């Protein structure tokens, strides 16, 4: 595998229509998680990527493992656990977006050092990790730090997205404290501008950073990289993961950082146009021209 990522994926109840949750409201059953959103995006671009996690021995776990594998992602290191698979629910009402997580005590919260043995890193050129996994449990936090350290020692690029989620629940102070141990092993920190300010103040991340600046695109090495086109936003959830995948694709191709950020913008634009966290992500043939074009 060229790329390895580690983290939780949950069953998702995605609303068919807009409005606050109410009796009789219809939902579509999907699955989503920052790391599998990222993995599927890369797999659709033709990159060999492995996802490591724990899922419950339940119907949701089976759905997720089969669904991720069907997208071409290697799931051979996904473990099944007696704990349940996590679940989250989304809703939309006009400009409002809501999400509720039911993940306490989930199978993925049992992730621990040892779930990614040394041989899982053989040949891996890039590792993708997130702060969401670190927030699941102490053992999951230790795993992220351990994988980042070993990957960096082996010469792999370590890509990290803090993915701060107040709804976990979490606080900026707690998240920033957890991140101190992993940041020395990070090559690139991909973060939202407001998120970076919450976690690190005006000093910014203690690593080379790419700032996502919403509809304005991204900033890398102090250079603004605008989006390739205007997008009618349907759902912003998952766009950051798509951006990370595009940026990773560029790094694997040996591109300059601004071109990597442009690739991230190309994929993020596609994610913003649909309600699924990964379902609207493009195949390579659909975006080959956009990826090859120079940043605007």
N, C-alpha and C positions, 0 to 999 in steps of 0.2 A: 504494500500500500504506500502511496506517495504521501497521504495525509491521514492523520489520526485525530479523532475528537472524542471527548468524554463528557457525558452528562445525561440528565433526565429527559425523557419524552413521555408525555401524558396523553390520555384520551381527552378529546376536546368536544364539548357541546357548543356548536357554532349556530347562532340564531339564523333562521330563514329570513325573518323580517326585522324591522327596526322596532325599538321600544324597550321599556324596562321589563324584566322578567315578570310574567304573570301567568295564572292558570290558563292552560290551553295553548301557550306559546310553543311554536314548533322550532326544533333544533335539528341540525345535521350532525351526525357523529363523525368526527375526524380524529386525527392525532397531530400533535405538534410539540416541538421543543427546540430551543435555540440551536442545539448541536445537530439535531437531525435536519432542521431547516437548512443549516449550513452544509451538511453532508450531502443532502439531496441536490442542492444547488450545484455543488461541484461535480457530483456524479452525472448530472444532466449535461455538464460541459465536457464530459469524457475523462474526468480525473478519478483515479483509483483512491477510494477513501474508506476508512474503517471507523465504525462507531462502537464505543464501549459503554455499556450501561448495565443496570439491573432492572428487570421487569417482573411483575407479579406472575404467579402461575394462575392466571385468570384470563377471561375472554379479552379484556382490554390489552393485556400483555401480548397475547397471541396476535391480535389485530395489528399492534404496533410492529412487532418483530417481522411479521409477514409483509406488512406494507412498506417498511423501510427497505427490506431486502428486495422487494419488487422494483424499487427505484434504482437498484444497482449498487447499493451501499453494502459493504461487508459487515455482517452482524455475527460473525463466528465467535466473538468475545463478549457477546451479550449473555449475562447470566439470568436465570429465572430464580425467583425468590419466593418464600412463603408469604412475605408482606404483599400488600395490594399494590396495583399500578395506580399512579396518581391520576387525578382528573382535574380539569379546569373548565370554566364556563365563561363565555363572552356574551356581551350584548351591546347594541348600538342604538342610540336615540338622537337623531339629528347630529349635532356636533359632538355629543357625548359618546365616550367609549368606556365600557366597564369590563372588568375581569375579576373572577373570584377563583382562588386556588384551593384544591382539596388534596394536599400532598403531604401533610404531616404524617410521619411514620411510613411513607411509601417505600417500595422496594429500592428505588434509587437513593433514598436517604441512607441506605446501608452500603453504598459504594465506599471502598476503602483501599488503602495502599495494598498492592498485590493483585488488584483487579486488572492492572496493566503491567504484566511482567516484562522483563527486558526484551524478550523475543518479539513482543508486540510492537516494539519501536524499531526493529530491524528494517532498514531501508526507508524509514519514514523521513521525509524531507521537511514536513511542516506539521506542527501540532497546534490545534485550536482548542482553547479552554475558555470558560466563562465564570464570572462571579456568581451566577445562579447556582452552579454546582457547589461552590464553596459555601453558599448559604444553607444548603440542605441539612448538613450535619457536620460535626467535628471530623468524623472519619472521611467524609467526602471532601472537606477542605484540605485535609492532609494529603489525600490522593492527588488533588490538583497541584499542590505545591511540589509533591514528589515527582509527578509526571513532567512538570515544567523544568524542574532541575535536571532530571535525567535526559530529557530531550535536548536541552541546551548543551549539556556535556557531550552529547553525541553529534553536535553540529546541526541539529534540526532548527528551523526557524520556529519560534514560539509566538503565536498570535493570541492575544488575550482581549476579551470583551467583558468589561465589568458587568454589563447588563443589570444595572441596579433596578430592583423591583420593590417599591414600597408595599405593594399588595401581598408580598410573600407571607407575613409582614417583615419589613426590614427598615433600618434607619441608616442614613448616610454615615453616621459615626461608627456603627457596628460594621458596616460594609468596608469602610476605609481601614478599620483595624484588621479585618481579615486579609485585605489585599496587601498589606505590608510584607507578608512572607513570600508572596508569589512574584511581586513586581521585579525583584532583582534578577529573575530568570526569564523575563519577558523581552522579546525583541521589538514587538509592535503592540501598542495598546490602541484598540479601536473603540472610540467612545463618543457619545453625544456631547455637544458643547455644554449644555446645562448639567448633564450627568457628571462631567469632569469637574465642573465648578462645585457641585455638591460634595464630591468625594475628596477632592484635593485642593479646593480653593483656587486662588488666582495663579498659583505656581504650576498647576497642571500635573498630569501623570508623571511619575518618576521613570519614564521610559519613552522611547521614540513613539510619538502619538499621531493618530489620524483622527481629526475631529469631524464628526458628522454634524452638519449645520442645517438640517431639515431641508426645506425646498431650495436652499441655496447650494446644496451639494456637500462638499467636504473641503477640509483644509489639511494639507500635508506638507511638512517642512516649511510652514509659513506661506504656502502657495495655495490660493483658492482654486478648486477644481469644480466648475459649475456642472449641474446635471445636463444630460444630453438633450433633454426635451421637457416640456411641461407635462405634468401628469395630473389627472383627476383622481384624487386620493379616495379610495374606497375603505381601506383598512391599513393602518400603519404598522400593525403588529407583524413582525417577521421581516420588515424591510432592513433592519439593522443586520440581521443574520445574512440576508441576501448580499448586502454591501460587503460583509466580511468575506463571503465566498468569492465575490468578484475580486476583491483585493488580494486574497490568497491565490486566486488563479493567476493574477498578474505577477506575483512574487515567484510562483513556480515557473512561469514563462521567462523570468529574468528581466522583467520590465522595470523601468524607472518608477519611483513611488507615485508621481502624478498620474502616470498612465494606469497604474494599479488602482488608484482612487477613481479614475474614470470608469474602469471596469466595474468597480463597486457600485458606482452611480447607475450604470446600465442595468445591472441586476436588481438594484433597489427599486428602480422605476417600475419594473415588471411586477415586483411584489406588492407595491402600493396600489396596483390597479385591480386587485382581487381580494376576496374575503378569506381565502385559505392562506395559512401561514407559509405554505410551500407549493400549493397546487398550481399557482400561476407562474412559477419559476420557468424560465425558458430552456429549451434544448439548444445545444451549441449552434446548430444551423440557423436558428431564429435570430441569434444575436452576433453571429460571426462578423458581420460587417460593422456593427456598432462597436464591438470590442477592438477591431482592427483600426478604427478611425482614431485620429489624434484627439486629445481632450479639447473641448471647445474653448 
